[in-house]
Amino acid sequence: MRLGDARTRALYAGCTGVAFASLGLVATSRPGALVGLAALPLAIPPVRDVLEGAPAPRLISVLGRTGKLQLALGALLTAGILIA
């Protein structure tokens, strides 16, 4: 089954949101996990571009920014758990 453009873009935004929402679940046993929320500002530009319908060439930069977001979120989450 094909999702189509609009649903694929919504899926991207949803997956990004779930990554941050999951910090709340982890924080119930490891409060330091909330340090990962510091990466939230990095999520706004790529999600906004995707939801605004950025054409394919601009999605290449979105891919790069998503990678940086994942790296920052993972590093902050790890640091928060280790420090707390």
PDB file with SEQRES, HELIX, SHEET and CRYST1 records, atoms N, CA, C and O in Angstrom:
SEQRES   1 A   84  MET ARG LEU GLY ASP ALA ARG THR ARG ALA LEU TYR ALA          
SEQRES   2 A   84  GLY CYS THR GLY VAL ALA PHE ALA SER LEU GLY LEU VAL          
SEQRES   3 A   84  ALA THR SER ARG PRO GLY ALA LEU VAL GLY LEU ALA ALA          
SEQRES   4 A   84  LEU PRO LEU ALA ILE PRO PRO VAL ARG ASP VAL LEU GLU          
SEQRES   5 A   84  GLY ALA PRO ALA PRO ARG LEU ILE SER VAL LEU GLY ARG          
SEQRES   6 A   84  THR GLY LYS LEU GLN LEU ALA LEU GLY ALA LEU LEU THR          
SEQRES   7 A   84  ALA GLY ILE LEU ILE ALA                                      
HELIX    1 AA1 ASP A    5  ALA A   27  1                                  23    
HELIX    2 AA2 PRO A   31  ALA A   39  5                                   9    
HELIX    3 AA3 LEU A   40  LEU A   51  1                                  12    
HELIX    4 AA4 ALA A   56  ILE A   83  1                                  28    
CRYST1    1.000    1.000    1.000  90.00  90.00  90.00 P 1           1          
ATOM      1  N   MET A   1       0.833  -1.173   0.000  1.00  0.00           N  
ATOM      2  CA  MET A   1       0.000   0.000   0.000  1.00  0.00           C  
ATOM      3  C   MET A   1       0.882   1.242   0.000  1.00  0.00           C  
ATOM      4  O   MET A   1       1.876   1.304   0.724  1.00  0.00           O  
ATOM      5  N   ARG A   2       0.527   2.201  -0.791  1.00  0.00           N  
ATOM      6  CA  ARG A   2       1.274   3.441  -0.868  1.00  0.00           C  
ATOM      7  C   ARG A   2       0.629   4.486   0.031  1.00  0.00           C  
ATOM      8  O   ARG A   2      -0.596   4.594   0.101  1.00  0.00           O  
ATOM      9  N   LEU A   3       1.459   5.242   0.707  1.00  0.00           N  
ATOM     10  CA  LEU A   3       0.948   6.271   1.597  1.00  0.00           C  
ATOM     11  C   LEU A   3       0.597   7.554   0.856  1.00  0.00           C  
ATOM     12  O   LEU A   3      -0.384   8.220   1.188  1.00  0.00           O  
ATOM     13  N   GLY A   4       1.384   7.894  -0.127  1.00  0.00           N  
ATOM     14  CA  GLY A   4       1.178   9.153  -0.827  1.00  0.00           C  
ATOM     15  C   GLY A   4       1.957  10.269  -0.141  1.00  0.00           C  
ATOM     16  O   GLY A   4       2.489  10.100   0.956  1.00  0.00           O  
ATOM     17  N   ASP A   5       2.008  11.396  -0.809  1.00  0.00           N  
ATOM     18  CA  ASP A   5       2.834  12.504  -0.350  1.00  0.00           C  
ATOM     19  C   ASP A   5       2.381  13.062   0.998  1.00  0.00           C  
ATOM     20  O   ASP A   5       3.189  13.164   1.921  1.00  0.00           O  
ATOM     21  N   ALA A   6       1.139  13.414   1.123  1.00  0.00           N  
ATOM     22  CA  ALA A   6       0.647  14.067   2.347  1.00  0.00           C  
ATOM     23  C   ALA A   6       0.788  13.153   3.567  1.00  0.00           C  
ATOM     24  O   ALA A   6       1.217  13.601   4.630  1.00  0.00           O  
ATOM     25  N   ARG A   7       0.435  11.899   3.419  1.00  0.00           N  
ATOM     26  CA  ARG A   7       0.520  10.984   4.566  1.00  0.00           C  
ATOM     27  C   ARG A   7       1.966  10.650   4.922  1.00  0.00           C  
ATOM     28  O   ARG A   7       2.282  10.436   6.092  1.00  0.00           O  
ATOM     29  N   THR A   8       2.839  10.603   3.929  1.00  0.00           N  
ATOM     30  CA  THR A   8       4.247  10.349   4.206  1.00  0.00           C  
ATOM     31  C   THR A   8       4.845  11.515   4.982  1.00  0.00           C  
ATOM     32  O   THR A   8       5.637  11.317   5.904  1.00  0.00           O  
ATOM     33  N   ARG A   9       4.466  12.716   4.610  1.00  0.00           N  
ATOM     34  CA  ARG A   9       4.950  13.901   5.321  1.00  0.00           C  
ATOM     35  C   ARG A   9       4.415  13.917   6.752  1.00  0.00           C  
ATOM     36  O   ARG A   9       5.145  14.275   7.676  1.00  0.00           O  
ATOM     37  N   ALA A  10       3.176  13.541   6.945  1.00  0.00           N  
ATOM     38  CA  ALA A  10       2.605  13.464   8.289  1.00  0.00           C  
ATOM     39  C   ALA A  10       3.298  12.371   9.104  1.00  0.00           C  
ATOM     40  O   ALA A  10       3.502  12.530  10.307  1.00  0.00           O  
ATOM     41  N   LEU A  11       3.654  11.279   8.464  1.00  0.00           N  
ATOM     42  CA  LEU A  11       4.362  10.193   9.139  1.00  0.00           C  
ATOM     43  C   LEU A  11       5.722  10.666   9.630  1.00  0.00           C  
ATOM     44  O   LEU A  11       6.130  10.340  10.745  1.00  0.00           O  
ATOM     45  N   TYR A  12       6.421  11.427   8.808  1.00  0.00           N  
ATOM     46  CA  TYR A  12       7.723  11.975   9.210  1.00  0.00           C  
ATOM     47  C   TYR A  12       7.561  12.824  10.471  1.00  0.00           C  
ATOM     48  O   TYR A  12       8.301  12.657  11.440  1.00  0.00           O  
ATOM     49  N   ALA A  13       6.598  13.726  10.451  1.00  0.00           N  
ATOM     50  CA  ALA A  13       6.360  14.592  11.607  1.00  0.00           C  
ATOM     51  C   ALA A  13       5.959  13.763  12.826  1.00  0.00           C  
ATOM     52  O   ALA A  13       6.406  14.035  13.940  1.00  0.00           O  
ATOM     53  N   GLY A  14       5.131  12.769  12.614  1.00  0.00           N  
ATOM     54  CA  GLY A  14       4.696  11.909  13.712  1.00  0.00           C  
ATOM     55  C   GLY A  14       5.839  11.131  14.326  1.00  0.00           C  
ATOM     56  O   GLY A  14       5.935  11.026  15.548  1.00  0.00           O  
ATOM     57  N   CYS A  15       6.700  10.588  13.495  1.00  0.00           N  
ATOM     58  CA  CYS A  15       7.847   9.829  14.012  1.00  0.00           C  
ATOM     59  C   CYS A  15       8.784  10.731  14.804  1.00  0.00           C  
ATOM     60  O   CYS A  15       9.333  10.321  15.827  1.00  0.00           O  
ATOM     61  N   THR A  16       8.964  11.949  14.335  1.00  0.00           N  
ATOM     62  CA  THR A  16       9.801  12.896  15.064  1.00  0.00           C  
ATOM     63  C   THR A  16       9.160  13.229  16.412  1.00  0.00           C  
ATOM     64  O   THR A  16       9.848  13.305  17.430  1.00  0.00           O  
ATOM     65  N   GLY A  17       7.860  13.424  16.411  1.00  0.00           N  
ATOM     66  CA  GLY A  17       7.155  13.709  17.655  1.00  0.00           C  
ATOM     67  C   GLY A  17       7.208  12.551  18.637  1.00  0.00           C  
ATOM     68  O   GLY A  17       7.356  12.759  19.841  1.00  0.00           O  
ATOM     69  N   VAL A  18       7.089  11.342  18.130  1.00  0.00           N  
ATOM     70  CA  VAL A  18       7.140  10.154  19.002  1.00  0.00           C  
ATOM     71  C   VAL A  18       8.509  10.020  19.652  1.00  0.00           C  
ATOM     72  O   VAL A  18       8.612   9.584  20.798  1.00  0.00           O  
ATOM     73  N   ALA A  19       9.552  10.390  18.935  1.00  0.00           N  
ATOM     74  CA  ALA A  19      10.896  10.320  19.516  1.00  0.00           C  
ATOM     75  C   ALA A  19      10.990  11.199  20.764  1.00  0.00           C  
ATOM     76  O   ALA A  19      11.579  10.803  21.769  1.00  0.00           O  
ATOM     77  N   PHE A  20      10.405  12.388  20.688  1.00  0.00           N  
ATOM     78  CA  PHE A  20      10.444  13.280  21.844  1.00  0.00           C  
ATOM     79  C   PHE A  20       9.439  12.865  22.911  1.00  0.00           C  
ATOM     80  O   PHE A  20       9.716  13.006  24.102  1.00  0.00           O  
ATOM     81  N   ALA A  21       8.300  12.366  22.515  1.00  0.00           N  
ATOM     82  CA  ALA A  21       7.310  11.907  23.488  1.00  0.00           C  
ATOM     83  C   ALA A  21       7.838  10.710  24.280  1.00  0.00           C  
ATOM     84  O   ALA A  21       7.517  10.553  25.458  1.00  0.00           O  
ATOM     85  N   SER A  22       8.633   9.883  23.645  1.00  0.00           N  
ATOM     86  CA  SER A  22       9.174   8.712  24.331  1.00  0.00           C  
ATOM     87  C   SER A  22      10.129   9.103  25.454  1.00  0.00           C  
ATOM     88  O   SER A  22      10.366   8.319  26.373  1.00  0.00           O  
ATOM     89  N   LEU A  23      10.677  10.315  25.379  1.00  0.00           N  
ATOM     90  CA  LEU A  23      11.531  10.766  26.482  1.00  0.00           C  
ATOM     91  C   LEU A  23      10.746  10.819  27.781  1.00  0.00           C  
ATOM     92  O   LEU A  23      11.295  10.556  28.851  1.00  0.00           O  
ATOM     93  N   GLY A  24       9.483  11.152  27.695  1.00  0.00           N  
ATOM     94  CA  GLY A  24       8.637  11.177  28.884  1.00  0.00           C  
ATOM     95  C   GLY A  24       8.496   9.803  29.505  1.00  0.00           C  
ATOM     96  O   GLY A  24       8.491   9.664  30.728  1.00  0.00           O  
ATOM     97  N   LEU A  25       8.382   8.792  28.669  1.00  0.00           N  
ATOM     98  CA  LEU A  25       8.281   7.422  29.188  1.00  0.00           C  
ATOM     99  C   LEU A  25       9.578   6.986  29.850  1.00  0.00           C  
ATOM    100  O   LEU A  25       9.567   6.375  30.918  1.00  0.00           O  
ATOM    101  N   VAL A  26      10.690   7.305  29.211  1.00  0.00           N  
ATOM    102  CA  VAL A  26      11.985   6.932  29.780  1.00  0.00           C  
ATOM    103  C   VAL A  26      12.220   7.691  31.080  1.00  0.00           C  
ATOM    104  O   VAL A  26      12.805   7.154  32.021  1.00  0.00           O  
ATOM    105  N   ALA A  27      11.763   8.939  31.130  1.00  0.00           N  
ATOM    106  CA  ALA A  27      11.994   9.781  32.306  1.00  0.00           C  
ATOM    107  C   ALA A  27      11.257   9.293  33.550  1.00  0.00           C  
ATOM    108  O   ALA A  27      11.590   9.711  34.659  1.00  0.00           O  
ATOM    109  N   THR A  28      10.268   8.423  33.390  1.00  0.00           N  
ATOM    110  CA  THR A  28       9.584   7.903  34.576  1.00  0.00           C  
ATOM    111  C   THR A  28      10.527   7.074  35.437  1.00  0.00           C  
ATOM    112  O   THR A  28      10.364   7.016  36.656  1.00  0.00           O  
ATOM    113  N   SER A  29      11.510   6.432  34.815  1.00  0.00           N  
ATOM    114  CA  SER A  29      12.486   5.667  35.588  1.00  0.00           C  
ATOM    115  C   SER A  29      13.867   6.315  35.585  1.00  0.00           C  
ATOM    116  O   SER A  29      14.680   6.047  36.470  1.00  0.00           O  
ATOM    117  N   ARG A  30      14.135   7.155  34.606  1.00  0.00           N  
ATOM    118  CA  ARG A  30      15.425   7.843  34.483  1.00  0.00           C  
ATOM    119  C   ARG A  30      15.178   9.324  34.213  1.00  0.00           C  
ATOM    120  O   ARG A  30      15.161   9.732  33.051  1.00  0.00           O  
ATOM    121  N   PRO A  31      14.986  10.141  35.248  1.00  0.00           N  
ATOM    122  CA  PRO A  31      14.640  11.554  35.041  1.00  0.00           C  
ATOM    123  C   PRO A  31      15.644  12.330  34.207  1.00  0.00           C  
ATOM    124  O   PRO A  31      15.285  13.324  33.576  1.00  0.00           O  
ATOM    125  N   GLY A  32      16.880  11.899  34.192  1.00  0.00           N  
ATOM    126  CA  GLY A  32      17.898  12.572  33.394  1.00  0.00           C  
ATOM    127  C   GLY A  32      17.619  12.524  31.902  1.00  0.00           C  
ATOM    128  O   GLY A  32      18.207  13.285  31.133  1.00  0.00           O  
ATOM    129  N   ALA A  33      16.734  11.644  31.493  1.00  0.00           N  
ATOM    130  CA  ALA A  33      16.401  11.519  30.071  1.00  0.00           C  
ATOM    131  C   ALA A  33      15.786  12.792  29.519  1.00  0.00           C  
ATOM    132  O   ALA A  33      15.825  13.028  28.311  1.00  0.00           O  
ATOM    133  N   LEU A  34      15.223  13.607  30.382  1.00  0.00           N  
ATOM    134  CA  LEU A  34      14.589  14.844  29.923  1.00  0.00           C  
ATOM    135  C   LEU A  34      15.593  15.837  29.347  1.00  0.00           C  
ATOM    136  O   LEU A  34      15.201  16.808  28.699  1.00  0.00           O  
ATOM    137  N   VAL A  35      16.878  15.603  29.578  1.00  0.00           N  
ATOM    138  CA  VAL A  35      17.914  16.442  28.959  1.00  0.00           C  
ATOM    139  C   VAL A  35      17.798  16.364  27.436  1.00  0.00           C  
ATOM    140  O   VAL A  35      18.165  17.305  26.733  1.00  0.00           O  
ATOM    141  N   GLY A  36      17.292  15.252  26.934  1.00  0.00           N  
ATOM    142  CA  GLY A  36      17.110  15.086  25.497  1.00  0.00           C  
ATOM    143  C   GLY A  36      16.183  16.117  24.877  1.00  0.00           C  
ATOM    144  O   GLY A  36      16.245  16.363  23.672  1.00  0.00           O  
ATOM    145  N   LEU A  37      15.327  16.721  25.685  1.00  0.00           N  
ATOM    146  CA  LEU A  37      14.418  17.748  25.173  1.00  0.00           C  
ATOM    147  C   LEU A  37      15.170  18.974  24.660  1.00  0.00           C  
ATOM    148  O   LEU A  37      14.611  19.780  23.917  1.00  0.00           O  
ATOM    149  N   ALA A  38      16.426  19.114  25.052  1.00  0.00           N  
ATOM    150  CA  ALA A  38      17.231  20.234  24.563  1.00  0.00           C  
ATOM    151  C   ALA A  38      17.437  20.156  23.045  1.00  0.00           C  
ATOM    152  O   ALA A  38      17.788  21.156  22.419  1.00  0.00           O  
ATOM    153  N   ALA A  39      17.225  18.995  22.460  1.00  0.00           N  
ATOM    154  CA  ALA A  39      17.362  18.839  21.008  1.00  0.00           C  
ATOM    155  C   ALA A  39      16.101  19.264  20.256  1.00  0.00           C  
ATOM    156  O   ALA A  39      16.099  19.308  19.026  1.00  0.00           O  
ATOM    157  N   LEU A  40      15.055  19.570  20.969  1.00  0.00           N  
ATOM    158  CA  LEU A  40      13.781  19.924  20.326  1.00  0.00           C  
ATOM    159  C   LEU A  40      13.892  21.086  19.332  1.00  0.00           C  
ATOM    160  O   LEU A  40      13.284  21.011  18.265  1.00  0.00           O  
ATOM    161  N   PRO A  41      14.630  22.143  19.628  1.00  0.00           N  
ATOM    162  CA  PRO A  41      14.737  23.224  18.635  1.00  0.00           C  
ATOM    163  C   PRO A  41      15.331  22.776  17.296  1.00  0.00           C  
ATOM    164  O   PRO A  41      15.060  23.386  16.261  1.00  0.00           O  
ATOM    165  N   LEU A  42      16.134  21.720  17.314  1.00  0.00           N  
ATOM    166  CA  LEU A  42      16.693  21.200  16.065  1.00  0.00           C  
ATOM    167  C   LEU A  42      15.639  20.500  15.214  1.00  0.00           C  
ATOM    168  O   LEU A  42      15.829  20.334  14.009  1.00  0.00           O  
ATOM    169  N   ALA A  43      14.532  20.089  15.825  1.00  0.00           N  
ATOM    170  CA  ALA A  43      13.490  19.360  15.107  1.00  0.00           C  
ATOM    171  C   ALA A  43      12.550  20.288  14.349  1.00  0.00           C  
ATOM    172  O   ALA A  43      11.934  19.884  13.362  1.00  0.00           O  
ATOM    173  N   ILE A  44      12.441  21.509  14.800  1.00  0.00           N  
ATOM    174  CA  ILE A  44      11.431  22.405  14.233  1.00  0.00           C  
ATOM    175  C   ILE A  44      11.668  22.726  12.753  1.00  0.00           C  
ATOM    176  O   ILE A  44      10.736  22.571  11.964  1.00  0.00           O  
ATOM    177  N   PRO A  45      12.851  23.160  12.334  1.00  0.00           N  
ATOM    178  CA  PRO A  45      13.018  23.508  10.912  1.00  0.00           C  
ATOM    179  C   PRO A  45      12.772  22.354   9.929  1.00  0.00           C  
ATOM    180  O   PRO A  45      12.063  22.550   8.942  1.00  0.00           O  
ATOM    181  N   PRO A  46      13.335  21.152  10.166  1.00  0.00           N  
ATOM    182  CA  PRO A  46      13.068  20.104   9.185  1.00  0.00           C  
ATOM    183  C   PRO A  46      11.603  19.659   9.146  1.00  0.00           C  
ATOM    184  O   PRO A  46      11.060  19.389   8.075  1.00  0.00           O  
ATOM    185  N   VAL A  47      10.973  19.585  10.314  1.00  0.00           N  
ATOM    186  CA  VAL A  47       9.559  19.186  10.339  1.00  0.00           C  
ATOM    187  C   VAL A  47       8.709  20.246   9.637  1.00  0.00           C  
ATOM    188  O   VAL A  47       7.786  19.916   8.892  1.00  0.00           O  
ATOM    189  N   ARG A  48       9.025  21.505   9.876  1.00  0.00           N  
ATOM    190  CA  ARG A  48       8.284  22.583   9.220  1.00  0.00           C  
ATOM    191  C   ARG A  48       8.447  22.505   7.702  1.00  0.00           C  
ATOM    192  O   ARG A  48       7.474  22.644   6.962  1.00  0.00           O  
ATOM    193  N   ASP A  49       9.681  22.282   7.242  1.00  0.00           N  
ATOM    194  CA  ASP A  49       9.917  22.168   5.796  1.00  0.00           C  
ATOM    195  C   ASP A  49       9.121  21.019   5.191  1.00  0.00           C  
ATOM    196  O   ASP A  49       8.508  21.170   4.135  1.00  0.00           O  
ATOM    197  N   VAL A  50       9.131  19.884   5.853  1.00  0.00           N  
ATOM    198  CA  VAL A  50       8.410  18.714   5.330  1.00  0.00           C  
ATOM    199  C   VAL A  50       6.911  18.978   5.296  1.00  0.00           C  
ATOM    200  O   VAL A  50       6.253  18.692   4.296  1.00  0.00           O  
ATOM    201  N   LEU A  51       6.373  19.517   6.374  1.00  0.00           N  
ATOM    202  CA  LEU A  51       4.926  19.752   6.428  1.00  0.00           C  
ATOM    203  C   LEU A  51       4.473  20.863   5.485  1.00  0.00           C  
ATOM    204  O   LEU A  51       3.320  20.882   5.054  1.00  0.00           O  
ATOM    205  N   GLU A  52       5.372  21.785   5.165  1.00  0.00           N  
ATOM    206  CA  GLU A  52       5.029  22.848   4.221  1.00  0.00           C  
ATOM    207  C   GLU A  52       5.149  22.397   2.776  1.00  0.00           C  
ATOM    208  O   GLU A  52       4.893  23.180   1.861  1.00  0.00           O  
ATOM    209  N   GLY A  53       5.534  21.148   2.557  1.00  0.00           N  
ATOM    210  CA  GLY A  53       5.577  20.597   1.208  1.00  0.00           C  
ATOM    211  C   GLY A  53       6.846  20.881   0.442  1.00  0.00           C  
ATOM    212  O   GLY A  53       6.804  21.087  -0.771  1.00  0.00           O  
ATOM    213  N   ALA A  54       7.974  20.897   1.127  1.00  0.00           N  
ATOM    214  CA  ALA A  54       9.251  21.150   0.465  1.00  0.00           C  
ATOM    215  C   ALA A  54       9.441  20.197  -0.708  1.00  0.00           C  
ATOM    216  O   ALA A  54       9.170  19.002  -0.584  1.00  0.00           O  
ATOM    217  N   PRO A  55       9.903  20.714  -1.849  1.00  0.00           N  
ATOM    218  CA  PRO A  55      10.145  19.843  -3.011  1.00  0.00           C  
ATOM    219  C   PRO A  55      11.372  18.958  -2.782  1.00  0.00           C  
ATOM    220  O   PRO A  55      12.147  19.180  -1.852  1.00  0.00           O  
ATOM    221  N   ALA A  56      11.530  17.976  -3.626  1.00  0.00           N  
ATOM    222  CA  ALA A  56      12.574  16.963  -3.475  1.00  0.00           C  
ATOM    223  C   ALA A  56      13.973  17.534  -3.234  1.00  0.00           C  
ATOM    224  O   ALA A  56      14.656  17.046  -2.334  1.00  0.00           O  
ATOM    225  N   PRO A  57      14.437  18.530  -3.978  1.00  0.00           N  
ATOM    226  CA  PRO A  57      15.799  19.023  -3.714  1.00  0.00           C  
ATOM    227  C   PRO A  57      15.987  19.571  -2.293  1.00  0.00           C  
ATOM    228  O   PRO A  57      17.059  19.411  -1.710  1.00  0.00           O  
ATOM    229  N   ARG A  58      14.977  20.203  -1.743  1.00  0.00           N  
ATOM    230  CA  ARG A  58      15.086  20.712  -0.367  1.00  0.00           C  
ATOM    231  C   ARG A  58      15.023  19.589   0.648  1.00  0.00           C  
ATOM    232  O   ARG A  58      15.498  19.745   1.773  1.00  0.00           O  
ATOM    233  N   LEU A  59      14.446  18.459   0.270  1.00  0.00           N  
ATOM    234  CA  LEU A  59      14.370  17.334   1.202  1.00  0.00           C  
ATOM    235  C   LEU A  59      15.740  16.722   1.467  1.00  0.00           C  
ATOM    236  O   LEU A  59      15.927  16.023   2.463  1.00  0.00           O  
ATOM    237  N   ILE A  60      16.693  16.978   0.585  1.00  0.00           N  
ATOM    238  CA  ILE A  60      18.056  16.492   0.820  1.00  0.00           C  
ATOM    239  C   ILE A  60      18.631  17.171   2.055  1.00  0.00           C  
ATOM    240  O   ILE A  60      19.262  16.518   2.887  1.00  0.00           O  
ATOM    241  N   SER A  61      18.418  18.473   2.178  1.00  0.00           N  
ATOM    242  CA  SER A  61      18.911  19.171   3.369  1.00  0.00           C  
ATOM    243  C   SER A  61      18.127  18.735   4.611  1.00  0.00           C  
ATOM    244  O   SER A  61      18.679  18.686   5.711  1.00  0.00           O  
ATOM    245  N   VAL A  62      16.853  18.422   4.435  1.00  0.00           N  
ATOM    246  CA  VAL A  62      16.052  17.918   5.555  1.00  0.00           C  
ATOM    247  C   VAL A  62      16.649  16.607   6.060  1.00  0.00           C  
ATOM    248  O   VAL A  62      16.694  16.366   7.266  1.00  0.00           O  
ATOM    249  N   LEU A  63      17.095  15.779   5.160  1.00  0.00           N  
ATOM    250  CA  LEU A  63      17.710  14.514   5.545  1.00  0.00           C  
ATOM    251  C   LEU A  63      18.956  14.750   6.387  1.00  0.00           C  
ATOM    252  O   LEU A  63      19.162  14.079   7.399  1.00  0.00           O  
ATOM    253  N   GLY A  64      19.781  15.694   5.975  1.00  0.00           N  
ATOM    254  CA  GLY A  64      20.979  16.015   6.745  1.00  0.00           C  
ATOM    255  C   GLY A  64      20.645  16.561   8.122  1.00  0.00           C  
ATOM    256  O   GLY A  64      21.267  16.182   9.114  1.00  0.00           O  
ATOM    257  N   ARG A  65      19.662  17.453   8.182  1.00  0.00           N  
ATOM    258  CA  ARG A  65      19.268  18.025   9.471  1.00  0.00           C  
ATOM    259  C   ARG A  65      18.627  16.975  10.372  1.00  0.00           C  
ATOM    260  O   ARG A  65      18.757  17.041  11.594  1.00  0.00           O  
ATOM    261  N   THR A  66      17.943  16.019   9.780  1.00  0.00           N  
ATOM    262  CA  THR A  66      17.350  14.931  10.573  1.00  0.00           C  
ATOM    263  C   THR A  66      18.443  14.070  11.187  1.00  0.00           C  
ATOM    264  O   THR A  66      18.327  13.642  12.335  1.00  0.00           O  
ATOM    265  N   GLY A  67      19.498  13.815  10.433  1.00  0.00           N  
ATOM    266  CA  GLY A  67      20.631  13.064  10.977  1.00  0.00           C  
ATOM    267  C   GLY A  67      21.279  13.779  12.146  1.00  0.00           C  
ATOM    268  O   GLY A  67      21.618  13.154  13.151  1.00  0.00           O  
ATOM    269  N   LYS A  68      21.454  15.098  12.017  1.00  0.00           N  
ATOM    270  CA  LYS A  68      22.026  15.885  13.115  1.00  0.00           C  
ATOM    271  C   LYS A  68      21.101  15.874  14.328  1.00  0.00           C  
ATOM    272  O   LYS A  68      21.560  15.817  15.469  1.00  0.00           O  
ATOM    273  N   LEU A  69      19.808  15.929  14.075  1.00  0.00           N  
ATOM    274  CA  LEU A  69      18.826  15.863  15.159  1.00  0.00           C  
ATOM    275  C   LEU A  69      18.928  14.530  15.890  1.00  0.00           C  
ATOM    276  O   LEU A  69      18.937  14.492  17.121  1.00  0.00           O  
ATOM    277  N   GLN A  70      19.003  13.446  15.141  1.00  0.00           N  
ATOM    278  CA  GLN A  70      19.105  12.124  15.766  1.00  0.00           C  
ATOM    279  C   GLN A  70      20.375  12.004  16.597  1.00  0.00           C  
ATOM    280  O   GLN A  70      20.359  11.444  17.693  1.00  0.00           O  
ATOM    281  N   LEU A  71      21.471  12.532  16.067  1.00  0.00           N  
ATOM    282  CA  LEU A  71      22.734  12.485  16.791  1.00  0.00           C  
ATOM    283  C   LEU A  71      22.653  13.299  18.077  1.00  0.00           C  
ATOM    284  O   LEU A  71      23.086  12.841  19.135  1.00  0.00           O  
ATOM    285  N   ALA A  72      22.102  14.501  17.987  1.00  0.00           N  
ATOM    286  CA  ALA A  72      21.985  15.354  19.172  1.00  0.00           C  
ATOM    287  C   ALA A  72      21.055  14.732  20.215  1.00  0.00           C  
ATOM    288  O   ALA A  72      21.374  14.712  21.403  1.00  0.00           O  
ATOM    289  N   LEU A  73      19.920  14.231  19.771  1.00  0.00           N  
ATOM    290  CA  LEU A  73      18.978  13.617  20.709  1.00  0.00           C  
ATOM    291  C   LEU A  73      19.606  12.406  21.392  1.00  0.00           C  
ATOM    292  O   LEU A  73      19.495  12.249  22.608  1.00  0.00           O  
ATOM    293  N   GLY A  74      20.255  11.566  20.625  1.00  0.00           N  
ATOM    294  CA  GLY A  74      20.903  10.382  21.207  1.00  0.00           C  
ATOM    295  C   GLY A  74      22.005  10.730  22.187  1.00  0.00           C  
ATOM    296  O   GLY A  74      22.120  10.112  23.245  1.00  0.00           O  
ATOM    297  N   ALA A  75      22.827  11.730  21.833  1.00  0.00           N  
ATOM    298  CA  ALA A  75      23.924  12.142  22.710  1.00  0.00           C  
ATOM    299  C   ALA A  75      23.393  12.768  23.993  1.00  0.00           C  
ATOM    300  O   ALA A  75      23.884  12.471  25.082  1.00  0.00           O  
ATOM    301  N   LEU A  76      22.388  13.636  23.867  1.00  0.00           N  
ATOM    302  CA  LEU A  76      21.822  14.269  25.056  1.00  0.00           C  
ATOM    303  C   LEU A  76      21.108  13.261  25.949  1.00  0.00           C  
ATOM    304  O   LEU A  76      21.218  13.327  27.174  1.00  0.00           O  
ATOM    305  N   LEU A  77      20.388  12.342  25.349  1.00  0.00           N  
ATOM    306  CA  LEU A  77      19.692  11.308  26.122  1.00  0.00           C  
ATOM    307  C   LEU A  77      20.713  10.453  26.885  1.00  0.00           C  
ATOM    308  O   LEU A  77      20.535  10.173  28.070  1.00  0.00           O  
ATOM    309  N   THR A  78      21.762  10.051  26.206  1.00  0.00           N  
ATOM    310  CA  THR A  78      22.795   9.244  26.842  1.00  0.00           C  
ATOM    311  C   THR A  78      23.468  10.005  27.981  1.00  0.00           C  
ATOM    312  O   THR A  78      23.658   9.471  29.074  1.00  0.00           O  
ATOM    313  N   ALA A  79      23.826  11.261  27.709  1.00  0.00           N  
ATOM    314  CA  ALA A  79      24.476  12.071  28.735  1.00  0.00           C  
ATOM    315  C   ALA A  79      23.549  12.266  29.932  1.00  0.00           C  
ATOM    316  O   ALA A  79      23.987  12.164  31.078  1.00  0.00           O  
ATOM    317  N   GLY A  80      22.279  12.543  29.675  1.00  0.00           N  
ATOM    318  CA  GLY A  80      21.346  12.753  30.771  1.00  0.00           C  
ATOM    319  C   GLY A  80      21.170  11.518  31.638  1.00  0.00           C  
ATOM    320  O   GLY A  80      21.088  11.612  32.862  1.00  0.00           O  
ATOM    321  N   ILE A  81      21.115  10.378  31.000  1.00  0.00           N  
ATOM    322  CA  ILE A  81      20.956   9.137  31.769  1.00  0.00           C  
ATOM    323  C   ILE A  81      22.221   8.823  32.570  1.00  0.00           C  
ATOM    324  O   ILE A  81      22.139   8.376  33.714  1.00  0.00           O  
ATOM    325  N   LEU A  82      23.385   9.058  31.970  1.00  0.00           N  
ATOM    326  CA  LEU A  82      24.644   8.762  32.675  1.00  0.00           C  
ATOM    327  C   LEU A  82      24.887   9.725  33.830  1.00  0.00           C  
ATOM    328  O   LEU A  82      25.392   9.318  34.876  1.00  0.00           O  
ATOM    329  N   ILE A  83      24.540  10.981  33.656  1.00  0.00           N  
ATOM    330  CA  ILE A  83      24.800  11.978  34.695  1.00  0.00           C  
ATOM    331  C   ILE A  83      23.827  11.842  35.859  1.00  0.00           C  
ATOM    332  O   ILE A  83      24.216  11.974  37.020  1.00  0.00           O  
ATOM    333  N   ALA A  84      22.558  11.577  35.543  1.00  0.00           N  
ATOM    334  CA  ALA A  84      21.535  11.546  36.604  1.00  0.00           C  
ATOM    335  C   ALA A  84      21.603  10.284  37.429  1.00  0.00           C  
ATOM    336  O   ALA A  84      20.812  10.110  38.356  1.00  0.00           O  
TER     337      ALA A  84                                                      
END                                                                             
